[in-house]
C-alpha cells in the first residue's frame, strides 16, 4: 500500500541525510521509524533477546570467560597525554619548552 506524506523541506533533507548515513532508502527509514513508534520493533526487547541467545551459545560462554579473566586497568589520561606529546615532539623535532 502506498502512502503519501508531506514534509517541510528541512525535515525531508534530514530524512534523506539520515537514511543515506544508515545506508538505507527513505522508505526503509520511515518504515523502521513507524515500527518503533507502533511498538513493533523495540530496541530494548531485541537487545534482551540477543543477550539471552548469546548466553546459550557455548562459544560466547567461552569468550566471556576469557575476557572475565583479564585484568582491567583504568585509563590513565595524564600518562597517555604525556606519551602522546613525547611522540609528537620526537616526530617533529620539537624541544620540551
Secondary structure, DSSP 8 states (H G I E B T S, - for coil): --------HHHHHHHHHHHHHHT--HHHHHHHHHHHHTTSS-HHHHHHHHHHHHHH-HHHHHHHHHHHHS------HHHHHHHHHHHHHHHHT----
